[in-house]
Amino acid sequence: MTDLATRVWNHRWKIDPIVRSLIDTDFYKLLMCQSVFRNKPDTQVTFSLINRSKHVPLAKLIDEGELREQLDHVRSLSLTRGESTWMRGNTFYGKRQMFRPDFMEWFENLRLPAYHLERVGDQYELTFEGSWPEVMLWEIPALAILMELRGRAILDEMGKFELQVLYARAMTKIWEKITALKEIDGLRIADFGTRRRHSHLWQDWCVQAMIEGLGDKFTGTSNCLIAKRRDLEAVGTNAHELPMVYSALAEGDAALARAPYDVLADWHEEHSGNLRIILPDTYGTAGFLERAPDWLAGWTGIRIDSGDPATGAETAINWWKSRGEDPREKLVIFSDGLDVDKIRELHSQFSGRVRVSFGWGTLLTNDFRGLVDGDALAPFSLVCKAVAADGQPTVKLSDNPEKAMGPEAEIARYKRVFGVGEQDRQAVVV
């Protein structure tokens, strides 16, 4: 097993690049990329880095030259033969050849497009512009690079023995969480922690700890590279990016109201079974479900990713009942800001009423809270979102207005079109 403290102490980034592969990304990104490649390949999209935690001065902590080196390294990456074989020949969600030959041929020849980086005050403005299938693959690497460089800036000030103690304490903290989770009967939990991980090596350590500590209760990882290396299930379905871009492309209010369902109609044609998971909160869960076509009620389940998770699950249960579906046969995946106590609480509340599953993210792969002076390694809220499509701004409302994004006038329009009223604000943990 890797001696993390020694590896950090002896860091030479060309040995330990932050992003090691084009599949050092989340599985849902590749699924969505294939869907976009098929349905909207010529759409021009802009992605932008958004630091919701303004108290973390990224441009003060991270050297611009080092950031550029890491970004340039990602642009040099291409799919290896072994990675291509894994994608072409592996079985995902029970389906062989999930990735079609035309998509694989395109992906095998891909190099990520150029980026634009500018320092503005204490923050960086990092944007990516180009065809949607290409630029969307920057999201996860960009987040991983910024998160790890911020961590390295703090770790660089620490001595060898201090690092040994830090990682020993962090390992103990994670192991105690896993030990607590092991006691939950019927638990099903996966690693969703790539985008805001402490580092690639740390995410890999956390996954190995989950394998040993939880056994069959651990259902896989969203990270494709780690899934390949550890012979695990690669897990994930779709994200807010799809309805955000489809909606930006819609002409007129009627088309806008249909856009989130158009996304899922395209997805319905491509996927079945456990890949048919609804993500309903982009423009408000309650309104989305109320207006949803009946065929969506037949999908396998739903992912709860903002707002109060118990409220979201209850809303889904009531919706399924109203559409003549048995909620006990449906899958509810909780994935927002989870830690042990919340996982235990939600499992207790909904086990037996639905099939419960958890995607555990940042507080698995980056929980260094309280381990250094000033809490300088605590995770923070950093996202990289599609902000424009074919020149039109994107909007996200969420079930938590703290996560809303887009121009104010467009947010007001979307709230009107989607019937979103007053919402409860909740602190964004990560």
Beta strands, then each sheet from edge to edge (+ up, - down):
strand 1: 44-51
strand 2: 91-92
strand 3: 95-96
strand 4: 115-120
strand 5: 123-131
strand 6: 189-191
strand 7: 218-221
strand 8: 277-278
strand 9: 301-304
strand 10: 331-334
strand 11: 355-360
strand 12: 382-389
strand 13: 392-393
sheet 1: 4+ 5- 1+ 12- 13+
sheet 2: 2+ 3-
sheet 3: 7+ 6+ 11+ 10+ 9+ 8+
end
